[in-house]
Amino acid sequence: MEVWEAKQKAIKVLEEKLEEEERTEARRDHHAKRPPRPCGITVHTGVGCPLACAYCYIYDMGFPGSVKPYKLTPLQIAYAIATNPYVAVGAWGTLVAVGSVTEPFLPETREKAVGYMRAIAEYLGNPIQISTKMLPPLELAEVQRGLDVLISVTDLEGRLEPKAPRPVDRLMAGAELLKRGISVTLFVRPIVPGVTDRELMRLLTAAREAGFRRVIFGTLRVTSGIAARLRAYGVNVMPYVKELHPTRQIPIKYPKDRLISAAKDLGFEVLPASCASNVRAHGQACALCRWGPCGDINKLRANLEDVMEYLEWRGYKHVDIEMRNLSIRVNVKIDRRDKIFLEQATRLPVETGRRD
């Protein structure tokens, strides 16, 4: 299978550049073990964040209010991802999202974030996306053709993000990247009732004037701690949730229809999720989750001979495969690792088991 061969080639090239101790450390890292979600695999450039945004979930997960750059080198992170048995390598491989449990462009993590993206782009080639509240460096234009940058803004005043750069400055930084041909999307995340909705038209108008043409609306997820912090800012989420939990993040049930309609009226393309922006930026397609299919579905044409070859190489017998309604159906039960890998490699759901 072509994707499997690309994976093995990347592993071999990186192994030659790393010492044995470095390879061992990378293989033990969670980036080498964690199954990607349909939206891809997240890459941590650091641990913790000092920005202390009122709605942030990482503090309830036990992460600190200070940041420490992630321990792996750029080559190690690329190697860890390549050796992850669930990950497909290549231009149409697993989507990569940089950030997650920190802000990637903090002064402490900025250099590592760029280094990680450069290594992933050079040695793996996977589609990369990064989300930020900081001012992204202009050198991103040199990282990868199609690199997708999400400029995260909750409201134009930024009152729930007192330690982050001003939202207007973020929009202007995104505008500079747009001028350099980089894919940049407005990420209105999270939608905070009484804050985001109240200033929505101002935010969308400012983004439109800055050159943004795509937008994503992200759901607010709350714990009891987040709800308490938001109350200190005069935000009450209780009308939108039935329960609160100390660590489990509960999505609030806030209707997005009005926000989506307002964005479309201003000429924005509204995308259903952040991964859809990554797919769109790279001119690709995906049908792995309920938000899709995204992109040009005519490009989702899995090579069933390749799938069969991979499964036979993995030791499965009497395999029969067919395509049906943007999914791959396999007549035998296959290991979870193989199922996820094939889904990542084809961007199509894989259904397994005996068929009538």
Residue pairs with C-beta under 8 A, 6 or more apart in sequence:
1 306
1 307
1 309
1 310
1 313
1 345
2 90
2 303
2 306
3 88
3 89
3 90
3 92
3 93
3 306
3 345
4 310
4 313
4 345
6 89
6 90
6 93
6 125
7 82
7 87
7 88
7 89
7 90
7 93
10 78
10 82
10 89
10 123
10 124
11 79
11 82
11 83
13 123
14 75
14 78
14 79
14 82
14 123
15 23
15 79
17 75
18 26
18 75
18 76
18 79
22 73
22 75
22 76
22 79
23 79
25 71
25 72
25 76
26 32
26 72
26 76
26 77
26 79
26 80
26 83
27 79
27 80
27 83
29 71
29 72
29 76
29 80
31 41
31 43
31 44
31 72
31 77
31 80
31 81
31 84
32 79
32 80
32 81
32 83
32 84
33 84
34 41
34 84
34 86
35 86
35 336
35 340
36 84
36 86
36 87
36 94
36 95
36 340
36 344
38 275
38 286
38 288
38 289
38 343
39 95
39 97
39 273
39 274
39 275
39 288
39 289
40 94
40 95
40 96
40 97
40 129
40 275
40 278
41 81
41 84
41 87
41 94
41 95
41 96
41 97
42 97
42 98
42 99
42 100
43 77
43 81
43 96
43 97
43 98
43 99
43 100
43 116
43 120
44 70
44 99
44 100
44 101
44 102
45 69
45 70
45 98
45 99
45 102
45 104
45 109
45 112
45 113
45 116
46 67
46 68
46 69
46 70
46 101
46 102
46 104
46 106
46 108
46 109
46 112
47 63
47 64
47 67
47 68
47 70
47 101
47 102
48 58
48 63
48 64
48 65
48 66
48 67
48 68
48 101
48 102
49 56
49 58
49 63
49 65
49 67
49 101
49 102
49 103
49 106
50 65
50 66
50 67
50 106
50 163
51 103
51 106
51 133
51 161
51 163
51 164
52 65
52 162
52 163
53 133
53 154
53 160
53 161
53 163
53 164
54 160
54 161
54 226
54 229
54 230
54 232
54 233
54 235
55 154
55 160
55 190
55 192
55 220
55 222
55 226
55 229
55 230
56 226
57 221
57 223
57 226
57 249
58 101
58 102
59 65
59 225
60 223
60 225
60 226
60 246
60 247
60 249
61 101
61 247
63 101
63 102
67 102
67 103
67 106
67 108
67 109
68 108
69 108
69 109
69 112
70 77
70 109
70 112
72 80
73 115
74 112
74 115
74 116
74 118
74 119
75 119
75 123
77 116
77 119
77 120
78 116
78 119
78 120
78 122
78 123
78 124
81 87
81 89
81 94
81 96
81 120
81 124
81 126
82 89
82 123
82 124
85 337
85 341
86 94
86 337
86 340
86 341
86 344
87 93
87 94
87 341
87 344
88 94
88 341
88 344
88 345
89 124
89 125
89 126
90 124
90 125
90 126
91 125
91 126
91 127
91 282
92 127
92 284
92 345
92 347
93 124
93 125
93 126
93 127
93 344
93 345
94 126
94 344
95 126
95 127
95 129
95 275
95 278
95 279
95 286
96 120
96 126
96 127
96 128
96 129
97 129
97 130
97 131
97 274
97 275
97 278
98 104
98 113
98 116
98 117
98 128
98 129
98 130
98 131
99 113
99 130
99 131
99 132
102 109
103 109
103 132
103 133
103 134
103 164
104 110
104 113
104 130
104 131
104 132
104 134
105 113
105 132
105 134
105 135
105 136
105 137
106 134
110 134
110 137
113 130
114 137
114 139
114 140
114 143
117 128
117 130
117 140
117 143
117 144
117 147
118 143
120 126
120 128
121 128
121 143
121 144
121 147
127 146
127 148
127 278
127 279
127 281
127 282
127 284
128 143
128 144
128 147
128 148
128 278
129 147
129 148
129 149
129 150
129 274
129 275
129 277
129 278
129 281
130 136
130 140
130 147
130 148
130 149
130 150
131 149
131 150
131 152
131 187
131 189
131 274
132 149
132 150
132 151
132 152
132 170
133 152
133 153
133 161
133 164
133 165
133 170
134 164
134 165
134 170
135 165
135 169
135 170
135 173
136 149
136 151
136 173
136 174
136 177
138 176
138 177
138 180
140 147
140 149
140 177
140 182
141 177
141 180
141 181
141 182
146 183
146 281
146 282
146 283
147 182
147 183
147 281
148 183
148 184
148 185
148 277
148 278
148 280
148 281
148 282
149 174
149 177
149 182
149 183
149 184
149 185
150 184
150 185
150 186
150 187
150 216
150 274
150 277
151 170
151 171
151 173
151 174
151 184
151 185
151 186
151 187
151 212
152 170
152 187
152 189
153 167
153 170
153 171
153 186
153 187
153 188
153 203
153 207
154 160
154 161
154 167
154 188
154 189
154 190
154 191
154 192
154 195
154 196
155 167
155 192
155 195
155 196
155 198
155 199
155 203
156 167
156 168
156 199
156 202
156 203
156 206
157 167
157 199
158 164
158 166
158 167
159 195
159 233
160 192
160 195
160 230
160 233
160 235
161 167
167 203
168 206
171 186
171 206
171 207
171 210
171 212
172 210
174 184
174 186
174 210
174 211
174 212
175 184
175 210
175 211
175 212
177 184
178 184
178 210
178 211
178 212
179 211
183 277
183 280
183 281
184 212
185 212
185 214
185 215
185 216
185 271
185 277
185 281
186 204
186 207
186 212
186 214
186 215
186 216
186 268
187 215
187 216
187 218
187 274
188 196
188 200
188 203
188 215
188 216
188 217
188 218
188 259
189 216
189 217
189 218
190 196
190 218
190 219
190 220
190 221
191 197
191 217
191 218
191 219
191 220
191 254
191 256
191 259
192 220
192 230
192 235
193 220
193 235
193 236
193 237
193 239
193 240
193 252
193 254
194 234
194 235
194 236
195 233
195 235
196 203
196 259
197 258
197 259
200 259
200 262
201 262
204 215
204 262
204 263
204 266
204 268
205 266
207 215
208 266
208 267
208 268
212 268
213 267
213 268
213 269
214 268
214 269
214 270
214 271
214 277
214 280
215 263
215 268
215 269
215 270
215 271
216 270
216 271
216 272
216 273
216 274
216 276
216 277
217 256
217 259
217 260
217 263
217 270
218 274
219 251
219 252
219 254
220 237
220 251
220 252
220 254
221 249
221 250
221 251
221 252
222 230
222 237
222 241
222 244
222 249
222 250
222 252
223 244
223 245
223 246
223 247
223 248
223 249
223 250
224 244
224 245
224 246
225 246
226 249
227 237
227 238
227 241
227 244
230 236
230 237
237 252
240 252
240 253
240 254
241 250
241 252
241 253
243 250
244 250
260 270
263 270
264 270
271 277
271 280
271 294
272 291
272 292
272 294
273 289
273 291
275 286
275 289
275 291
275 294
276 286
276 291
276 292
276 294
276 295
279 285
279 286
279 294
279 295
280 294
280 295
283 295
283 296
284 295
284 296
284 299
284 347
285 293
285 294
285 295
285 296
285 297
285 298
285 299
285 300
285 347
286 292
286 293
286 294
286 295
286 300
286 347
287 293
287 294
287 297
287 300
287 326
287 327
287 347
287 348
287 349
288 343
288 347
288 348
288 349
293 300
293 326
297 326
300 326
300 346
300 347
300 348
302 323
302 328
302 346
302 348
304 321
304 322
304 323
304 328
307 321
307 328
307 330
307 342
307 346
308 319
308 321
310 338
310 342
311 319
311 321
311 330
311 334
311 338
312 319
314 334
314 335
314 338
316 332
316 334
317 332
318 331
318 332
319 330
319 331
319 332
320 330
320 331
320 332
321 328
321 329
321 330
321 331
322 328
322 329
323 329
326 348
326 349
327 348
327 349
327 350
327 351
328 342
328 346
328 348
328 349
328 350
328 351
329 350
329 351
329 352
329 355
330 350
330 351
330 352
330 353
331 353
331 354
331 355
332 352
332 353
332 354
333 352
333 353
334 350
334 352
339 350
339 352
342 350
343 349
343 350
